[in-house]
């Protein structure tokens, strides 16, 4: 996507973050070992992001990418507390449950 953008600025930013991106990719591989459902989720979600970009729909691409990052955060949270796929529902369901619980809390 960086190359397809033909943006020199984006290329410079990507190149400066290449080491970090590689580190994150390796960590994600470890998560996939703990959460087999993550592999299917990643494939499906990357397809949705790609389709939004191809359709030149920045709002859909942005919304899909934001949800993608939230669910990735949910997988990481689950790994930290020692959960696995067999213990709880999907990350999307967990994320929605946590949002509802947070919205009920009073300040």
C-alpha positions in Angstrom: 0.0 0.0 0.0 2.9 2.3 0.7 4.3 1.8 -2.8 0.9 2.1 -4.4 0.3 5.4 -2.7 3.3 7.0 -4.7 3.8 9.2 -1.6 7.4 9.9 -0.8 6.4 11.1 2.7 4.6 7.9 3.4 7.5 5.9 2.1 9.9 7.8 4.4 7.6 7.2 7.4 7.2 3.5 6.6 11.0 3.1 6.2 11.7 4.8 9.5 9.2 2.5 11.3 10.2 -0.7 9.5 12.0 -2.1 12.6 9.0 -1.5 14.8 6.6 -2.9 12.3 8.7 -6.1 12.1 8.7 -6.4 15.9 5.0 -6.0 16.0 4.5 -8.5 13.3 6.6 -11.1 15.2 4.6 -10.4 18.4 1.3 -10.9 16.4 2.6 -14.3 15.3 2.9 -15.3 19.0 -0.6 -14.2 19.6 -1.9 -16.3 16.8 -0.4 -19.3 18.6 -2.5 -18.6 21.7 -5.6 -17.5 19.7 -6.2 -19.6 16.5 -9.3 -17.4 15.8 -7.0 -14.5 15.3 -5.7 -15.8 12.1 -9.2 -16.0 10.5 -10.0 -12.6 12.0 -6.8 -11.0 10.5 -7.4 -12.5 7.0 -11.1 -11.4 7.0 -10.4 -7.9 8.4 -7.4 -7.2 6.0 -9.8 -8.2 3.2 -12.4 -5.7 4.4 -9.7 -2.9 4.7 -8.4 -3.7 1.2 -11.9 -3.7 -0.3 -12.6 -0.2 1.3 -9.3 1.1 -0.2 -10.1 -0.3 -3.6 -13.6 1.2 -3.4 -11.9 4.5 -2.5 -14.2 4.7 0.5 -12.0 6.5 3.1 -14.8 6.6 5.8 -15.3 2.8 5.5 -11.5 2.2 5.4 -11.0 4.4 8.5 -13.8 2.8 10.5 -12.7 -0.7 9.5 -9.1 0.0 10.5 -10.1 1.6 13.8 -12.1 -1.5 14.7 -9.2 -3.7 13.5 -6.9 -2.0 16.0 -9.5 -2.2 18.8 -9.9 -5.9 18.3 -6.1 -6.4 18.1 -5.9 -4.5 21.4 -8.5 -6.9 22.8 -6.4 -10.0 21.8 -3.3 -8.5 23.5 -5.3 -7.7 26.6 -6.6 -11.3 26.7 -3.0 -12.6 26.3 -1.8 -10.5 29.2 -4.5 -11.9 31.5 -3.8 -15.4 30.3 -7.0 -16.1 28.4 -7.2 -18.3 25.3 -9.8 -18.9 22.6 -11.3 -21.9 24.5 -12.0 -19.8 27.6 -14.1 -16.9 26.4 -16.0 -15.5 23.4 -14.5 -13.9 20.4 -12.5 -10.6 20.8 -15.2 -8.7 19.1 -17.8 -9.9 21.6 -15.4 -9.3 24.5 -14.8 -5.7 23.3 -18.6 -5.0 23.0 -19.1 -6.5 26.5 -16.4 -4.3 28.0 -17.7 -1.2 26.2 -21.2 -1.8 27.6 -19.8 -2.3 31.1 -17.8 0.9 30.9 -20.8 2.9 29.7 -22.8 1.8 32.7 -20.1 3.1 35.2 -20.8 6.4 36.8 -18.1 9.0 37.0 
